[in-house]
Amino acid sequence: MSHRPVSRRSLIAGTSGLAAFAAAGGLTGCSSGGSQGSGSGENTATLPTYVPYTGVTPDLPGTDQGVDPAYRRFPAENPRSVEDIPGHGETITGMANIYFAVPPGPDRNSYWAGLNDRLGVDLQLQMVSNADYLQKFPTVIAGNELPDLLQVPNGAPPPVPNMPQLLEKRFADLSEHLSGDAVKEYPNLANIPTRHWLSTVYNSGIYGIPIPRGAIANYHFVRADLFEKAGVSTEPKSYDELVDATKALTDPKQRRWAFGLVNQPRQLLGRMNDEPNIWAEEGGKLTHVYETEQYAQTVTDLIAMWKSGVMHPDSFNPAQPFKQLFNAGTVAINAADGYPGWVQYQLDNAGNPDFELGLMPAYARTGGQLAKWNLGSGFFSITLLKKQDDPEKTKTALRVLNWLAAPFGTEEYKYRLFGQEGVDHENDADGNPVLTSTGTANTVLPIRYLADSPYNIYVPGRPQDADTQHAYQSLEVPTGISNPTTGLYSNTASSKNATADKTFNDGVNDVIQERRPFSELKTLVTTWRNSVGDAMRTEYQDALQKAGTTAS
């Protein structure tokens, strides 16, 4: 299985999204716009033209393969990316998830008030805790009053049944505004690379704005200080070297283990064993990772690791506070955490002089060469715009999103993340903005889940971290393999797979702990296939066939 390049001519299309898009001639790359779609597949449209922003120059450039650009310090010059104020006094409503305490409203929050002034609108936000968002979303959909801007619950595919029908009925097809060169009217949205827009295409049209995420997706975080103390390398180059390292790192008497959660060695071993990135495609036929010999080998390896005692005794508890255990030095390897966690781990351990964060490369099982890296889906979630009676309201909403998607280093970006200098942030000796206590409380509005710029590597006050992360991405991303179903829609995956997948993994966890014999792994796979796997395969394969394109 190989990495699938992305272009507007070769994008794979989904059953209700990209497939119809391609069938309608929408991937010819020769149209600058399209009509409002009706789900019939009769309109023509292209994905938005990619026009990268060049107003700020990174210290270490990104690559077309997906290595993120890196900045050692915040740029001294912060050019404006939006010439005009987006709104004219309108009210724009929105709903998004939040991971922090809800901040004060604009009457008691100078940051929010200043944001409204810069946007030229009264931005009214409904902020829902991330833990409750999946339950809140259908309630809002069922109600009579949709917000102007609505974040879809994160996931790939989004955990929303009958998504194409929902979009056609209640949300705006943005093709005429964003298709092809039309997106140039919103240059910060045009700065979002093409691959991120895959998630927004349904019913032959473009529905929504993607919240982009990096190709690297995850990092293999390690406590480099604990590796040094144990006398082992942070780069085990084979399965045997990894096993030796995990044993050296583990000391139950000192309450220290190599891994904290079962998914951490599971991801690392999956790469070592050459598993596909969820699905493997060959000749239009799909095979799920659970069905492969490589996955069975990973389960065998996990049984051995569990027996050897290198995994925390509570490794099968999904509520285990794995980040806190990593910070405390109770766990040495966290091989399944999102790459933005780098900044938080450094902040969490700023007062610990012994703490040293590192990144572990993934090598093939037998050693000597890098393993293939599983590339991410390219998005966190998408933001939908409700249908408006007045088309000018849609344009205002898009201008607001364009402002919020301002690129790293711009004046708008600096305000969006750090607020007003002297109130929400101060600049350190190197010119990096540092949030004050006021800014920490006030700037957590979840606007980053309504629109965002492509990711950049930057750690305030730690210029060396830019080099470390950029080097790691430059090592791993070129080996990357894509999930061939990225950008495709399966209603079975959206409506049923979460439950079936949990049942399957609960059974596998029993096998790993030897509560059930290894022979039952085949039974678990068969049950999963009968429940959802074969139906998902059929839906995805139909999409691939309609698109007339396979991975290359």
C-alpha positions as CSV (number, residue, x, y, z in Angstrom):
1,M,0.0,0.0,0.0
2,S,1.4,3.4,-0.9
3,H,0.9,7.0,-0.1
4,R,-1.8,8.4,-2.3
5,P,-0.9,11.8,-3.8
6,V,-3.7,14.5,-3.7
7,S,-4.6,16.8,-6.5
8,R,-7.9,18.2,-7.8
9,R,-7.7,15.8,-10.7
10,S,-7.0,12.6,-8.7
11,L,-9.1,12.9,-5.6
12,I,-11.0,9.8,-4.6
13,A,-14.7,10.5,-4.1
14,G,-17.2,9.2,-1.5
15,T,-20.5,7.4,-1.9
16,S,-22.6,10.5,-1.2
17,G,-19.8,13.0,-1.4
18,L,-16.7,12.8,-3.6
19,A,-17.9,10.0,-5.8
20,A,-20.8,12.0,-7.1
21,F,-18.5,15.0,-7.2
22,A,-16.2,13.1,-9.6
23,A,-19.1,11.6,-11.6
24,A,-20.4,15.1,-12.2
25,G,-17.1,16.1,-13.8
26,G,-16.2,18.1,-10.7
27,L,-12.6,16.9,-10.7
28,T,-11.6,18.1,-14.1
29,G,-9.8,21.1,-12.6
30,C,-11.2,23.5,-15.2
31,S,-14.1,25.1,-13.5
32,S,-13.9,28.1,-11.2
33,G,-17.2,27.6,-9.5
34,G,-20.5,25.7,-9.4
35,S,-24.1,26.0,-8.8
36,Q,-25.9,25.1,-5.5
37,G,-26.1,21.3,-5.3
38,S,-29.2,19.3,-4.6
39,G,-27.7,15.9,-4.1
40,S,-28.4,14.9,-7.7
41,G,-24.8,15.0,-8.7
42,E,-25.7,17.4,-11.6
43,N,-23.6,20.4,-10.6
44,T,-20.0,20.9,-11.5
45,A,-17.4,22.1,-9.0
46,T,-13.8,21.8,-8.1
47,L,-12.2,21.7,-4.7
48,P,-10.9,25.1,-3.6
49,T,-7.8,26.3,-5.4
50,Y,-4.8,26.2,-3.0
51,V,-3.0,29.6,-2.8
52,P,-0.4,29.5,0.0
53,Y,0.2,32.5,2.1
54,T,3.7,34.0,1.7
55,G,3.6,37.0,4.0
56,V,5.5,35.3,6.8
57,T,8.6,33.2,6.2
58,P,9.3,30.1,8.4
59,D,12.7,29.3,9.8
60,L,12.3,25.7,8.5
61,P,10.0,25.3,5.5
62,G,7.2,22.8,5.2
63,T,7.0,20.3,2.4
64,D,4.3,19.1,-0.1
65,Q,4.4,15.7,1.6
66,G,3.0,17.3,4.8
67,V,6.0,18.3,7.0
68,D,4.8,21.4,8.9
69,P,6.8,24.7,8.6
70,A,8.6,25.6,11.8
71,Y,9.3,28.9,13.6
72,R,11.9,29.2,16.3
73,R,10.4,32.5,17.5
74,F,7.2,34.4,16.9
75,P,7.7,36.7,13.8
76,A,8.6,40.2,14.7
77,E,6.6,41.6,11.9
78,N,2.9,40.7,11.9
79,P,1.3,41.7,8.6
80,R,-2.5,42.0,8.2
81,S,-4.0,39.3,6.1
82,V,-7.5,40.8,6.0
83,E,-7.8,44.3,4.6
84,D,-11.4,45.0,5.5
85,I,-13.5,44.4,8.6
86,P,-15.6,41.3,7.7
87,G,-19.0,42.4,9.1
88,H,-21.2,45.5,9.3
89,G,-22.8,45.0,12.7
90,E,-24.6,41.7,12.1
91,T,-25.1,39.0,14.7
92,I,-23.3,35.7,13.9
93,T,-24.1,32.8,16.1
94,G,-22.0,29.6,16.5
95,M,-21.6,26.4,18.5
96,A,-18.4,24.5,19.1
97,N,-16.8,22.3,21.7
98,I,-14.6,23.7,24.5
99,Y,-11.9,22.0,26.6
100,F,-11.7,24.7,29.3
101,A,-13.9,26.6,31.7
102,V,-16.3,28.8,29.7
103,P,-14.8,32.3,29.7
104,P,-16.7,35.5,30.6
105,G,-19.0,37.1,28.0
106,P,-18.0,40.1,26.0
107,D,-19.4,42.5,28.6
108,R,-16.8,41.2,31.0
109,N,-14.1,40.0,28.6
110,S,-12.1,42.6,26.7
111,Y,-10.6,39.9,24.5
112,W,-14.1,38.9,23.2
113,A,-15.2,42.5,22.9
114,G,-12.0,43.3,20.9
115,L,-12.6,40.2,18.7
116,N,-16.1,41.5,17.9
117,D,-14.7,44.9,17.0
118,R,-12.2,43.3,14.6
119,L,-14.8,41.0,13.1
120,G,-17.4,43.8,12.8
121,V,-20.1,41.4,14.2
122,D,-21.7,40.4,17.4
123,L,-20.3,36.9,17.7
124,Q,-22.6,34.9,20.0
125,L,-21.2,31.5,20.9
126,Q,-22.7,28.4,22.5
127,M,-19.8,26.6,24.1
128,V,-20.3,22.9,24.9
129,S,-17.8,20.8,26.8
130,N,-16.1,18.3,24.6
131,A,-17.4,15.4,26.8
132,D,-21.0,16.5,26.1
133,Y,-20.7,17.6,22.5
134,L,-21.6,14.4,20.7
135,Q,-24.9,14.3,22.7
136,K,-25.6,18.0,22.3
137,F,-25.2,18.0,18.5
138,P,-28.3,16.0,17.5
139,T,-30.4,18.0,20.0
140,V,-29.4,21.3,18.2
141,I,-30.0,19.7,14.8
142,A,-33.5,18.6,15.8
143,G,-34.4,22.1,17.0
144,N,-35.8,24.9,15.0
145,E,-33.0,27.4,15.5
146,L,-29.6,26.4,14.0
147,P,-26.6,28.6,14.7
148,D,-25.1,30.3,11.7
149,L,-21.9,28.3,12.3
150,L,-21.9,24.8,13.7
151,Q,-19.0,22.5,14.4
152,V,-19.6,18.8,13.4
153,P,-18.4,16.4,16.2
154,N,-14.8,15.5,15.4
155,G,-14.0,12.2,13.8
156,A,-13.2,10.6,10.5
157,P,-15.8,9.9,9.3
158,P,-17.9,12.3,11.4
159,P,-20.1,10.3,13.8
160,V,-23.2,11.7,12.2
161,P,-25.7,9.2,10.6
162,N,-27.2,10.1,7.2
163,M,-24.9,13.1,6.9
164,P,-25.5,13.8,3.2
165,Q,-29.3,14.0,3.7
166,L,-28.8,16.2,6.7
167,L,-26.5,18.6,4.8
168,E,-28.8,18.9,1.8
169,K,-31.8,19.7,4.0
170,R,-30.4,22.2,6.5
171,F,-27.0,23.5,5.5
172,A,-25.5,25.7,2.8
173,D,-23.8,24.3,-0.3
174,L,-20.8,26.6,-0.5
175,S,-19.6,25.5,-4.0
176,E,-20.4,28.9,-5.7
177,H,-18.4,30.7,-3.0
178,L,-15.4,28.3,-2.6
179,S,-15.2,26.0,-5.6
180,G,-12.0,26.5,-7.7
181,D,-10.8,30.0,-8.0
182,A,-13.9,31.4,-6.2
183,V,-12.2,30.7,-2.9
184,K,-9.7,33.5,-3.7
185,E,-12.3,35.9,-2.4
186,Y,-11.4,34.4,1.0
187,P,-7.6,34.2,0.8
188,N,-7.1,32.7,4.2
189,L,-9.4,29.9,3.3
190,A,-7.5,29.5,0.1
191,N,-4.4,29.0,2.2
192,I,-5.8,25.7,3.5
193,P,-4.2,22.9,1.3
194,T,-6.4,20.9,-1.0
195,R,-6.1,17.6,1.0
196,H,-7.9,19.1,4.0
197,W,-11.0,19.9,2.0
198,L,-11.7,16.2,1.3
199,S,-13.8,16.0,4.4
200,T,-16.2,18.8,3.3
201,V,-17.5,17.3,0.0
202,Y,-21.0,15.8,-0.1
203,N,-23.9,15.8,-2.5
204,S,-21.7,17.0,-5.3
205,G,-20.8,20.2,-3.4
206,I,-18.7,21.7,-0.8
207,Y,-20.3,21.8,2.6
208,G,-18.4,23.6,5.3
209,I,-14.9,24.6,6.3
210,P,-12.3,22.1,7.4
211,I,-10.3,22.5,10.6
212,P,-7.0,21.4,9.3
213,R,-4.6,19.0,11.1
214,G,-1.1,17.9,10.2
215,A,-0.2,14.9,8.2
216,I,2.0,13.5,11.1
217,A,-1.2,13.1,13.2
218,N,0.5,11.6,16.2
219,Y,4.0,11.6,17.9
220,H,5.7,8.8,19.8
221,F,6.5,10.8,22.9
222,V,9.1,9.5,25.3
223,R,10.6,10.6,28.6
224,A,14.2,10.9,27.3
225,D,15.5,11.6,30.8
226,L,14.1,8.2,31.9
227,F,15.7,6.4,28.9
228,E,19.0,8.0,29.8
229,K,18.7,6.9,33.4
230,A,17.9,3.4,32.3
231,G,20.8,3.3,29.9
232,V,18.8,2.6,26.8
233,S,18.4,4.4,23.4
234,T,15.3,6.4,22.6
235,E,15.6,4.9,19.1
236,P,15.1,1.1,19.4
237,K,15.7,-0.1,15.8
238,S,14.0,-3.5,16.0
239,Y,11.3,-5.4,17.9
240,D,14.0,-7.1,20.1
241,E,15.6,-3.7,20.9
242,L,12.2,-2.3,21.8
243,V,11.5,-5.3,24.2
244,D,14.9,-4.8,25.9
245,A,14.3,-1.1,26.3
246,T,10.8,-1.6,27.8
247,K,12.1,-4.0,30.4
248,A,15.0,-1.7,31.3
249,L,12.5,1.2,31.8
250,T,10.1,-0.8,34.0
251,D,10.5,-1.0,37.8
252,P,7.2,-1.7,39.6
253,K,8.9,-1.2,43.0
254,Q,9.5,2.4,41.9
255,R,6.1,2.6,40.3
256,R,7.5,2.9,36.8
257,W,6.4,1.2,33.6
258,A,7.3,1.6,30.0
259,F,3.6,2.0,28.8
260,G,0.5,3.4,30.5
261,L,-2.3,2.4,28.1
262,V,-2.6,-0.6,25.8
263,N,-3.1,1.7,22.8
264,Q,0.4,3.0,23.2
265,P,2.3,-0.2,22.4
266,R,-0.5,-1.2,20.1
267,Q,0.2,1.8,17.7
268,L,4.0,1.4,17.9
269,L,3.9,-2.3,17.3
270,G,1.4,-1.9,14.5
271,R,3.9,0.3,12.6
272,M,6.7,-2.2,13.4
273,N,4.6,-5.0,12.0
274,D,3.7,-3.2,8.8
275,E,-0.1,-2.9,9.4
276,P,-2.1,-0.9,6.9
277,N,-3.5,2.5,7.8
278,I,-6.9,1.2,8.9
279,W,-7.8,0.0,5.4
280,A,-5.5,-1.4,2.6
281,E,-6.6,-1.1,-1.0
282,E,-5.5,-3.2,-4.0
283,G,-7.3,-3.1,-7.3
284,G,-10.3,-1.4,-5.8
285,K,-10.7,-4.1,-3.1
286,L,-10.4,-3.1,0.6
287,T,-9.0,-5.1,3.5
288,H,-9.3,-3.8,7.1
289,V,-6.4,-3.9,9.4
290,Y,-8.3,-6.3,11.8
291,E,-8.3,-8.9,9.0
292,T,-4.6,-9.0,8.4
293,E,-1.8,-11.3,9.6
294,Q,0.1,-8.2,10.7
295,Y,-2.6,-7.3,13.2
296,A,-2.6,-10.8,14.6
297,Q,1.1,-10.5,15.1
298,T,0.6,-7.2,17.0
299,V,-1.9,-8.9,19.3
300,T,0.7,-11.7,19.8
301,D,3.3,-9.1,20.7
302,L,0.9,-7.4,23.1
303,I,0.2,-10.7,24.9
304,A,4.0,-11.0,25.5
305,M,4.4,-7.4,26.7
306,W,1.5,-7.8,29.1
307,K,3.0,-10.9,30.5
308,S,6.4,-9.3,30.9
309,G,4.9,-6.6,33.1
310,V,6.1,-3.5,31.1
311,M,2.5,-2.2,30.8
312,H,0.9,-0.3,33.7
313,P,-1.5,-2.5,35.7
314,D,-4.4,-0.2,34.7
315,S,-3.5,-0.2,31.0
316,F,-6.9,-1.3,29.9
317,N,-8.8,1.4,31.7
318,P,-9.7,4.1,29.1
319,A,-10.2,6.7,31.9
320,Q,-6.6,6.3,33.1
321,P,-4.9,9.8,33.3
322,F,-2.1,8.8,30.9
323,K,-0.9,12.3,30.4
324,Q,-0.4,12.8,34.2
325,L,1.4,9.5,34.5
326,F,3.7,10.5,31.7
327,N,4.4,13.9,33.4
328,A,5.0,12.2,36.7
329,G,7.5,9.8,35.2
330,T,5.3,6.8,36.1
331,V,5.2,6.0,32.3
332,A,8.2,6.4,30.0
333,I,6.6,6.0,26.5
334,N,3.4,7.6,25.2
335,A,3.3,6.4,21.6
336,A,-0.3,7.4,20.8
337,D,-0.8,11.1,21.5
338,G,-1.5,14.0,19.1
339,Y,1.4,16.1,18.0
340,P,0.1,19.3,19.5
341,G,0.7,17.7,22.9
342,W,4.4,18.7,22.6
343,V,3.6,22.2,23.8
344,Q,1.5,21.2,26.7
345,Y,4.0,18.6,27.9
346,Q,6.7,21.3,28.0
347,L,4.4,23.7,29.8
348,D,3.3,21.1,32.3
349,N,6.9,20.3,33.2
350,A,8.5,23.8,33.1
351,G,9.3,23.5,36.8
352,N,11.0,20.1,36.5
353,P,14.7,20.5,35.6
354,D,15.1,16.8,35.1
355,F,12.3,16.5,32.5
356,E,13.4,15.9,28.9
357,L,10.9,15.3,26.2
358,G,11.9,13.2,23.2
359,L,10.4,11.5,20.1
360,M,10.8,7.9,19.2
361,P,11.1,6.9,15.5
362,A,9.3,3.8,14.3
363,Y,11.5,1.1,12.8
364,A,10.5,-2.1,11.0
365,R,10.2,-5.2,13.2
366,T,13.4,-6.8,12.0
367,G,15.3,-3.6,12.1
368,G,17.5,-1.6,9.8
369,Q,14.9,0.6,8.2
370,L,12.1,2.9,9.2
371,A,8.6,1.6,9.4
372,K,5.8,3.1,7.4
373,W,4.0,6.0,9.2
374,N,0.2,6.2,9.3
375,L,-0.7,9.6,8.0
376,G,-3.6,11.4,9.6
377,S,-7.0,12.3,8.0
378,G,-5.9,15.9,7.6
379,F,-8.8,17.4,9.6
380,F,-10.1,17.7,13.2
381,S,-13.7,18.5,12.3
382,I,-15.7,20.7,9.8
383,T,-17.8,23.8,10.3
384,L,-21.1,23.9,8.6
385,L,-23.0,27.1,7.6
386,K,-26.8,27.0,7.9
387,K,-28.9,27.9,4.9
388,Q,-29.7,31.6,4.9
389,D,-32.6,33.4,3.3
390,D,-30.3,36.3,2.6
391,P,-27.2,35.2,0.6
392,E,-25.3,38.2,2.0
393,K,-25.5,36.6,5.4
394,T,-23.6,33.6,4.1
395,K,-20.9,35.9,2.6
396,T,-20.6,37.6,5.9
397,A,-20.2,34.3,7.7
398,L,-17.5,33.3,5.2
399,R,-15.6,36.5,5.7
400,V,-15.7,35.9,9.5
401,L,-14.3,32.4,9.0
402,N,-11.7,33.8,6.6
403,W,-10.5,36.2,9.4
404,L,-10.4,33.4,12.0
405,A,-8.3,31.3,9.6
406,A,-5.6,33.9,9.4
407,P,-2.1,32.3,8.9
408,F,0.5,32.0,11.6
409,G,2.4,35.2,12.4
410,T,-0.2,37.6,11.0
411,E,-1.8,40.4,13.0
412,E,-5.1,38.6,13.1
413,Y,-3.5,35.3,14.2
414,K,-1.7,37.0,17.0
415,Y,-4.8,38.5,18.4
416,R,-6.9,35.4,17.9
417,L,-4.4,33.3,20.0
418,F,-2.9,35.9,22.4
419,G,-5.3,38.8,22.6
420,Q,-4.3,42.4,23.4
421,E,-0.7,43.1,24.4
422,G,-0.5,44.4,28.0
423,V,-3.8,42.8,28.9
424,D,-4.0,39.3,27.6
425,H,-0.3,38.8,26.8
426,E,3.2,40.3,27.3
427,N,6.2,39.7,25.0
428,D,9.3,38.0,26.4
429,A,12.8,39.1,25.6
430,D,12.8,37.3,22.3
431,G,9.4,38.8,21.2
432,N,7.3,35.7,22.0
433,P,3.8,36.5,23.2
434,V,3.2,35.0,26.7
435,L,-0.4,34.9,28.0
436,T,-1.1,36.6,31.3
437,S,-3.5,35.2,33.8
438,T,-6.2,37.3,32.3
439,G,-5.4,36.1,28.8
440,T,-5.3,32.5,30.0
441,A,-8.9,32.8,31.2
442,N,-10.3,35.0,28.4
443,T,-8.8,33.7,25.2
444,V,-10.1,30.1,25.3
445,L,-13.2,30.9,23.1
446,P,-13.5,27.8,20.9
447,I,-13.2,29.9,17.7
448,R,-10.3,27.6,16.7
449,Y,-13.0,24.9,16.1
450,L,-14.9,27.1,13.8
451,A,-12.0,28.1,11.6
452,D,-8.2,27.6,11.8
453,S,-5.1,28.0,9.8
454,P,-2.9,25.1,8.8
455,Y,-0.6,23.9,11.6
456,N,2.8,25.3,12.2
457,I,5.5,24.1,14.6
458,Y,6.2,26.7,17.3
459,V,6.9,26.5,21.0
460,P,7.2,29.9,22.7
461,G,10.5,30.4,24.4
462,R,11.9,27.1,23.2
463,P,13.5,27.7,19.8
464,Q,15.2,24.3,19.9
465,D,11.9,22.5,19.9
466,A,11.1,23.7,16.4
467,D,14.2,21.9,15.1
468,T,13.4,18.7,17.0
469,Q,9.9,18.4,15.8
470,H,10.7,19.5,12.2
471,A,13.5,16.9,12.1
472,Y,11.1,14.2,13.4
473,Q,8.4,15.0,10.9
474,S,11.0,15.1,8.1
475,L,12.0,11.6,9.1
476,E,8.6,10.0,9.4
477,V,6.2,11.8,7.0
478,P,8.1,10.7,3.8
479,T,7.5,7.1,4.8
480,G,3.8,7.8,5.3
481,I,0.8,5.7,4.0
482,S,-2.7,7.1,3.7
483,N,-5.9,5.5,4.7
484,P,-7.5,5.0,1.2
485,T,-11.0,5.8,2.6
486,T,-10.1,9.3,3.6
487,G,-12.6,11.6,2.1
488,L,-15.2,8.8,1.6
489,Y,-18.5,8.5,3.4
490,S,-19.9,5.3,4.9
491,N,-23.2,5.6,6.7
492,T,-22.4,2.3,8.5
493,A,-19.1,3.7,9.7
494,S,-20.8,6.9,11.0
495,S,-23.8,5.2,12.6
496,K,-22.7,1.8,13.8
497,N,-19.0,1.3,13.9
498,A,-18.3,3.0,17.2
499,T,-20.3,0.4,19.1
500,A,-19.1,-2.6,17.1
501,D,-15.5,-1.4,17.3
502,K,-15.7,-1.1,21.1
503,T,-17.1,-4.6,21.3
504,F,-14.3,-5.9,19.2
505,N,-11.5,-4.1,21.1
506,D,-13.0,-5.2,24.4
507,G,-12.7,-8.8,23.2
508,V,-9.1,-8.3,22.0
509,N,-8.2,-6.8,25.3
510,D,-9.5,-10.0,26.9
511,V,-7.3,-12.0,24.6
512,I,-4.2,-9.9,25.4
513,Q,-4.8,-10.5,29.1
514,E,-5.4,-14.2,28.4
515,R,-8.9,-14.1,29.7
516,R,-9.9,-15.6,26.3
517,P,-7.7,-17.9,24.1
518,F,-5.9,-16.4,21.2
519,S,-7.9,-18.6,18.9
520,E,-11.0,-16.4,19.6
521,L,-9.3,-13.5,17.7
522,K,-10.7,-15.0,14.5
523,T,-14.2,-15.2,16.0
524,L,-14.0,-11.6,17.0
525,V,-13.0,-10.5,13.5
526,T,-15.8,-12.5,12.0
527,T,-18.3,-11.0,14.4
528,W,-17.1,-7.5,13.6
529,R,-17.2,-8.2,9.9
530,N,-20.8,-9.4,10.1
531,S,-21.8,-6.5,12.3
532,V,-20.2,-3.6,10.3
533,G,-17.0,-4.5,8.5
534,D,-18.4,-6.0,5.4
535,A,-21.1,-3.3,5.0
536,M,-18.4,-0.6,5.4
537,R,-16.3,-2.3,2.9
538,T,-19.1,-2.5,0.4
539,E,-19.9,1.2,0.8
540,Y,-16.3,2.3,0.5
541,Q,-15.6,0.0,-2.5
542,D,-18.7,1.4,-4.3
543,A,-17.3,4.9,-3.7
544,L,-14.0,3.9,-5.1
545,Q,-15.6,2.3,-8.2
546,K,-17.8,5.3,-8.9
547,A,-14.8,7.6,-8.6
548,G,-12.9,5.4,-11.1
549,T,-9.8,5.9,-9.2
550,T,-7.7,3.7,-6.9
551,A,-4.7,4.4,-4.7
552,S,-1.5,4.9,-6.6
